[in-house]
Amino acid sequence: RHSFSFGHYYDPEWMGHSALRVINQDRVAPGGGFATHPHANMEILTCVLQGTIEHKDSLGHAEQIPAGDFQLMSAGSGIRHSEYNPSQTEALSLLQIWIEPNEHGTTPGYQQKKIENKPGMTLVASPDGEAGSFRIRQQARVWRLQLAEGETLEWALQGRHGYLHMISGELTGNGLAARPGDGLLSRDESSWVLTACRRSEEHTSELQSQR
């Protein structure tokens, strides 16, 4: 499922949001996957929601990334990789998030880590690797958010663009309802008031106010 134009889906009105270019939710059948293909000048963050993904790349990495782990591939001047579901019985579900970098032609890099899923906002990626997060080449922050049913949280954007992708549950963001697979975005809100109607899990991205 594509939030913005990707592959065969093209809509010139939906080419991304600030530095956020892609956020796809992929479901990969047992034994399925994506053959070796290239990327360049993109920060590609993968969050495994269910199952395990097998990653191989031109830098020599051959890794298995289980549910709960995150992977960051900084494509830089160029990288080739493949992604497969190694299981013959279990489906694979993941989020893939592409962020346009503020530097081009840099040395490609790879990072992988487990980021605990805990209540409230957990920083996943940031420009300086703050609080043990992935370091990305962009003035953007990516958070994982978990709210209990009935819980309310205020997300201060401080003049930056925001994007929220629902993983599970139901919530309202400044009065707008969101269910699994939905996205909420803003360009000029100072903050969002998020209230969980059911226990909810989301990814949020805080992005530059200008492209």
FIBADREN-207867 format. One line per 10 residues: their letters; for each residue x, y, z of C-alpha. Coordinates in steps of 0.02 Angstrom, whole numbers, plus 50000, padded with zeros to 5 digits. Layout:
N
a = X/Y/Z | ...
This chain:
211
rhsfsfghyy = 50000/50000/50000 | 50074/50167/49946 | 50047/50333/50034 | 50136/50426/49893 | 50175/50394/49709 | 50279/50236/49692 | 50307/50106/49557 | 50152/50085/49449 | 50052/50205/49559 | 50079/50384/49504
dpewmghsal = 49987/50541/49557 | 50078/50707/49530 | 49982/50781/49677 | 50056/50650/49795 | 50244/50644/49770 | 50290/50655/49954 | 50277/50772/50102 | 50425/50888/50135 | 50577/50771/50143 | 50467/50616/50162
rvinqdrvap = 50462/50535/49990 | 50390/50361/50023 | 50300/50267/50161 | 50243/50096/50101 | 50164/49954/50198 | 50222/49792/50116 | 50151/49619/50146 | 50264/49485/50075 | 50204/49305/50051 | 50311/49160/50115
gggfathpha = 50463/49141/50002 | 50425/49303/49910 | 50524/49463/49900 | 50617/49591/49796 | 50764/49542/49685 | 50927/49641/49685 | 50897/49822/49635 | 50988/49989/49654 | 50960/50145/49760 | 51053/50310/49772
nmeiltcvlq = 51038/50469/49876 | 50900/50410/49991 | 50885/50368/50176 | 50783/50206/50181 | 50714/50153/50349 | 50630/49982/50367 | 50523/49930/50515 | 50478/49745/50524 | 50304/49723/50598 | 50281/49534/50576
gtiehkdslg = 50396/49394/50521 | 50577/49413/50466 | 50659/49496/50315 | 50821/49434/50238 | 50931/49575/50174 | 51087/49564/50063 | 51179/49712/49989 | 51329/49764/49886 | 51421/49821/50044 | 51432/49639/50098
haeqipagdf = 51293/49635/50227 | 51187/49477/50238 | 51066/49499/50382 | 50902/49430/50450 | 50793/49566/50525 | 50655/49500/50640 | 50495/49587/50694 | 50536/49728/50814 | 50701/49770/50730 | 50735/49920/50619
qlmsagsgir = 50857/49939/50474 | 50927/50099/50400 | 51009/50096/50229 | 51091/50260/50182 | 51105/50237/49994 | 51221/50385/49965 | 51321/50370/49802 | 51242/50201/49766 | 51198/50032/49839 | 51117/49873/49774
hseynpsqte = 51016/49756/49884 | 50885/49619/49890 | 50748/49585/50018 | 50660/49418/50042 | 50544/49330/50161 | 50649/49177/50207 | 50503/49085/50288 | 50403/48959/50188 | 50255/48972/50307 | 50246/49143/50390
alsllqiwie = 50195/49305/50305 | 50306/49459/50318 | 50238/49633/50354 | 50346/49789/50356 | 50347/49977/50337 | 50474/50056/50220 | 50506/50242/50239 | 50610/50344/50117 | 50678/50513/50170 | 50767/50625/50045
pnehgttpgy = 50940/50670/50113 | 51014/50844/50126 | 51182/50778/50061 | 51209/50687/49897 | 51348/50571/49840 | 51398/50520/50017 | 51473/50353/50066 | 51336/50220/50077 | 51300/50148/50250 | 51199/50015/50340
qqkkienkpg = 51132/50009/50518 | 51020/49885/50608 | 50953/49888/50786 | 50809/49839/50897 | 50709/49986/50961 | 50596/49935/51104 | 50411/49964/51078 | 50359/50056/51236 | 50221/50177/51290 | 50231/50356/51228
mtlvaspdge = 50350/50423/51095 | 50511/50331/51057 | 50638/50416/50943 | 50688/50303/50798 | 50791/50419/50685 | 50863/50594/50700 | 50998/50706/50619 | 51121/50680/50763 | 51080/50504/50823 | 51002/50575/50980
agsfrirqqa = 50953/50453/51120 | 51026/50303/51028 | 50920/50331/50872 | 50978/50303/50693 | 51075/50450/50622 | 50999/50509/50458 | 51062/50638/50334 | 50914/50756/50348 | 50837/50879/50472 | 50698/50758/50514
rvwrlqlaeg = 50646/50647/50658 | 50551/50484/50654 | 50459/50422/50808 | 50364/50265/50857 | 50212/50304/50961 | 50106/50191/51071 | 49950/50253/51161 | 49835/50159/51280 | 49648/50167/51249 | 49583/50337/51304
etlewalqgr = 49759/50411/51321 | 49795/50584/51250 | 49965/50652/51198 | 50014/50821/51127 | 50146/50813/50989 | 50233/50983/50973 | 50289/51016/50793 | 50359/51191/50821 | 50325/51250/50644 | 50384/51090/50558
hgylhmisge = 50287/50976/50441 | 50214/50820/50519 | 50157/50650/50455 | 50076/50508/50553 | 50051/50331/50489 | 49934/50216/50585 | 49995/50038/50618 | 49856/49975/50732 | 49710/50036/50837 | 49611/50196/50811
ltgnglaarp = 49644/50377/50860 | 49599/50556/50823 | 49729/50686/50778 | 49665/50865/50799 | 49491/50793/50775 | 49530/50688/50619 | 49499/50501/50636 | 49634/50376/50586 | 49629/50186/50572 | 49763/50060/50520
gdgllsrdes = 49844/50109/50356 | 49783/50290/50365 | 49900/50438/50360 | 49877/50612/50434 | 49987/50755/50376 | 50007/50939/50419 | 50103/51087/50353 | 50063/51228/50473 | 50004/51154/50637 | 50103/51202/50792
swvltacrrs = 50052/51040/50878 | 49939/50888/50863 | 49827/50824/51002 | 49821/50634/50980 | 49689/50533/51072 | 49679/50343/51061 | 49503/50276/51038 | 49577/50100/51046 | 49753/50049/51095 | 49856/50123/50953
eehtselqsq = 50027/50112/50875 | 50091/50238/50747 | 50244/50303/50659 | 50264/50491/50658 | 50385/50596/50557 | 50437/50773/50599 | 50508/50858/50445 | 50582/51021/50386 | 50457/51160/50357 | 50531/51195/50185
r = 50595/51083/50047
